[in-house]
């Protein structure tokens, strides 16, 4: 049996069951049940205030659900220590939020949290993957917005995640940089056979990057399926 066939037989990588979150009586996400298969790229779309980012943050417990849960490869994620969960379900934000210091320090952060030290060659390999060869000793304060986002991506990849969460990862970039980072993300998703969920307000970007779309309105799941079917409905 091929590796692809084996992955297909494993079932969903991410499955939410009645997932919801309310804060001070306001329902941000309500009763969302979906399953995301291996290597699937899902665009999370909907109007402003639909709960897209709130839903994404529940998937690795940056926020805690008030109802329901998430299963990661069949395991209830409440049984996984949050820090370990976030290594397996990595997230890249709209803003890079890099730590002060060098690019290398940022990339080493995750592995050091679990008592590992990346070799210089491993760091350079990660930087090459995001097209930033030779930047290891650069101070992050000297980086452009596009470079910061690439370092944020490399920092996430250093944890070898199973799932990649992207929250509007290119919306703060200019048009030419946005397309370059978008293309880079697509290459990494493909080359690493990652399962990915991406929040985007840009329907053209959703069509370019994703195979499936998850439509939220008022925190509720309205539609989920192949991207053309959802966006053209």
C-alpha positions as CSV (number, residue, x, y, z in Angstrom):
1,X,0.0,0.0,0.0
2,X,1.4,3.4,-0.9
3,X,2.0,6.1,1.7
4,X,-0.8,8.2,0.2
5,X,-3.2,5.3,0.5
6,X,-2.1,4.7,4.1
7,X,-2.8,8.4,5.0
8,X,-6.2,8.2,3.3
9,X,-7.1,5.3,5.5
10,X,-6.2,7.1,8.7
11,X,-9.3,9.2,8.7
12,X,-9.5,13.0,9.4
13,X,-6.5,14.8,10.7
14,X,-8.7,17.4,12.3
15,X,-12.3,16.8,13.4
16,X,-14.3,19.3,15.3
17,X,-17.4,18.1,17.2
18,X,-20.0,20.7,18.3
19,X,-17.1,23.2,18.7
20,X,-18.1,26.5,20.2
21,X,-17.0,29.5,22.3
22,X,-18.9,32.2,24.0
23,X,-17.5,35.2,25.9
24,X,-19.6,37.3,28.3
25,X,-22.8,36.0,26.7
26,X,-21.6,36.6,23.1
27,X,-21.4,33.5,20.9
28,X,-18.2,33.7,18.8
29,X,-18.4,30.2,17.4
30,X,-21.4,28.0,17.6
31,X,-21.7,24.2,17.3
32,X,-19.2,23.6,14.4
33,X,-18.7,20.0,13.3
34,X,-16.4,19.4,10.4
35,X,-13.7,16.9,9.4
36,X,-10.5,17.8,7.5
37,X,-8.7,15.0,5.7
38,X,-4.9,14.5,5.3
39,X,-3.2,17.0,3.1
40,X,-6.4,19.0,2.6
41,X,-6.2,22.8,2.4
42,X,-9.3,24.5,3.7
43,X,-10.0,28.2,3.3
44,X,-12.1,29.6,6.2
45,X,-14.3,32.3,4.7
46,X,-17.2,34.5,5.6
47,X,-18.1,38.1,6.3
48,X,-16.4,40.3,8.8
49,X,-17.3,39.2,12.3
50,X,-18.3,35.7,11.1
51,X,-16.0,34.0,13.7
52,X,-13.2,32.9,11.3
53,X,-10.2,33.8,13.5
54,X,-12.1,32.7,16.6
55,X,-12.7,29.3,15.1
56,X,-9.1,29.0,14.0
57,X,-7.8,29.9,17.5
58,X,-9.9,27.1,19.0
59,X,-8.1,24.5,16.9
60,X,-4.9,24.6,18.9
61,X,-6.3,26.0,22.1
62,X,-5.0,29.5,21.9
63,X,-8.6,30.0,23.0
64,X,-10.5,27.4,24.9
65,X,-13.8,26.1,23.7
66,X,-16.9,26.5,25.9
67,X,-18.7,23.6,24.1
68,X,-17.5,20.6,22.1
69,X,-13.9,19.6,21.3
70,X,-11.4,18.9,18.6
71,X,-9.9,15.5,17.6
72,X,-6.4,15.4,16.2
73,X,-5.7,12.2,14.4
74,X,-8.6,10.7,16.4
75,X,-7.3,11.9,19.8
76,X,-9.3,14.3,21.9
77,X,-7.0,17.3,22.0
78,X,-7.9,18.0,25.6
79,X,-5.7,15.1,26.5
80,X,-2.7,16.8,25.0
81,X,-0.6,19.3,26.9
82,X,-1.3,22.7,25.2
83,X,2.3,23.5,24.5
84,X,2.8,20.0,22.8
85,X,-0.5,20.5,20.9
86,X,0.7,23.8,19.5
87,X,3.9,22.2,18.2
88,X,1.7,19.6,16.3
89,X,-0.8,22.3,15.2
90,X,1.4,25.2,14.3
91,X,0.0,28.7,13.6
92,X,1.2,31.7,11.6
93,X,-0.6,35.0,12.5
94,X,-1.4,38.0,10.4
95,X,1.4,39.8,12.2
96,X,4.7,37.9,12.7
97,X,5.2,38.6,16.5
98,X,8.9,37.7,16.4
99,X,10.9,37.6,19.6
100,X,13.7,40.3,20.0
101,X,17.1,39.2,18.8
102,X,18.3,37.2,15.8
103,X,16.5,35.1,13.3
104,X,18.3,32.0,14.6
105,X,16.9,32.7,18.1
106,X,13.4,32.7,16.8
107,X,13.8,29.5,14.9
108,X,15.4,27.7,17.9
109,X,12.6,28.7,20.2
110,X,10.2,25.8,19.7
111,X,12.9,23.0,19.7
112,X,14.5,24.5,22.8
113,X,11.1,24.3,24.6
114,X,11.3,20.5,24.3
115,X,15.0,20.3,25.1
116,X,16.4,20.1,21.6
117,X,18.9,22.2,19.8
118,X,18.8,22.6,16.0
119,X,22.2,22.3,14.3
120,X,23.4,25.2,12.2
121,X,22.8,23.1,9.1
122,X,19.1,22.5,10.1
123,X,18.6,26.2,10.6
124,X,20.1,27.0,7.2
125,X,17.9,24.3,5.7
126,X,14.8,25.9,7.2
127,X,15.9,29.4,6.0
128,X,16.5,28.1,2.6
129,X,13.0,26.6,2.6
130,X,11.6,30.1,3.1
131,X,14.1,31.7,0.7
132,X,16.1,33.5,3.4
133,X,19.5,31.8,3.2
134,X,22.2,33.5,5.2
135,X,19.8,35.4,7.5
136,X,20.4,33.4,10.7
137,X,22.4,36.1,12.5
138,X,20.3,39.0,11.3
139,X,18.5,40.9,13.9
140,X,14.7,40.7,13.4
141,X,14.4,44.5,13.8
142,X,16.1,44.9,10.4
143,X,13.6,42.7,8.5
144,X,10.9,43.8,6.1
145,X,7.3,42.8,6.6
146,X,7.6,40.0,4.1
147,X,10.9,38.8,5.7
148,X,9.3,38.8,9.1
149,X,6.4,36.6,7.9
150,X,8.9,34.2,6.3
151,X,10.8,33.9,9.6
152,X,7.5,33.3,11.4
153,X,6.8,30.5,8.9
154,X,10.2,29.0,9.4
155,X,9.8,29.2,13.2
156,X,6.5,27.2,12.9
157,X,8.1,24.7,10.6
158,X,10.9,24.1,13.0
159,X,8.4,22.2,15.2
160,X,7.5,19.8,12.3
161,X,3.8,20.4,12.6
162,X,1.1,18.0,11.4
163,X,-1.3,20.8,10.8
164,X,-0.6,24.4,9.7
165,X,-3.1,27.2,10.7
166,X,-2.8,30.5,8.9
167,X,-4.7,33.6,10.0
168,X,-4.7,36.1,7.2
169,X,-0.9,35.5,6.7
170,X,-0.5,37.9,3.8
171,X,-3.1,40.6,4.5
172,X,-0.5,43.1,6.0
173,X,1.8,42.8,3.0
174,X,2.0,44.8,-0.3
175,X,0.6,43.1,-3.4
176,X,3.9,41.8,-4.8
177,X,5.1,40.5,-1.5
178,X,1.8,39.0,-0.8
179,X,1.8,36.8,-3.9
180,X,5.4,35.8,-3.2
181,X,4.7,34.7,0.3
182,X,1.4,33.0,-0.8
183,X,3.3,31.0,-3.4
184,X,6.0,30.0,-0.9
185,X,3.3,28.8,1.6
186,X,1.7,26.7,-1.2
187,X,5.0,25.1,-2.0
188,X,5.8,24.2,1.6
189,X,2.3,22.8,2.2
190,X,2.8,20.6,-0.9
191,X,6.4,19.6,-0.2
192,X,5.7,18.7,3.4
193,X,2.3,17.1,2.7
194,X,0.7,19.3,5.4
195,X,-2.9,19.7,6.3
196,X,-3.7,23.3,6.4
197,X,-6.6,25.7,7.4
198,X,-6.3,29.3,6.3
199,X,-8.5,32.3,7.2
200,X,-8.7,34.7,4.3
201,X,-11.0,37.6,3.3
202,X,-9.7,37.3,-0.3
203,X,-11.8,35.0,-2.3
204,X,-9.3,35.0,-5.2
205,X,-6.6,33.9,-2.7
206,X,-8.9,31.2,-1.3
207,X,-9.3,29.8,-4.8
208,X,-5.6,29.9,-5.5
209,X,-4.5,28.2,-2.2
210,X,-7.3,25.9,-1.1
211,X,-9.1,22.8,-2.3
212,X,-12.0,23.2,0.1
213,X,-13.8,26.1,1.8
214,X,-15.6,26.4,5.1
215,X,-18.1,29.2,5.2
216,X,-19.0,30.8,8.6
217,X,-21.7,33.3,9.3
218,X,-22.4,34.6,12.8
219,X,-20.1,31.9,14.2
220,X,-22.1,29.1,12.6
221,X,-21.2,26.7,9.9
222,X,-23.1,27.5,6.7
223,X,-21.4,25.4,4.1
224,X,-18.3,23.1,3.8
225,X,-17.0,21.3,0.7
226,X,-15.0,21.6,-2.5
227,X,-14.1,25.3,-2.9
228,X,-15.8,25.9,-6.2
229,X,-19.1,24.5,-4.8
230,X,-19.0,26.6,-1.7
231,X,-17.8,29.9,-3.3
232,X,-20.1,29.6,-6.3
233,X,-23.2,28.5,-4.4
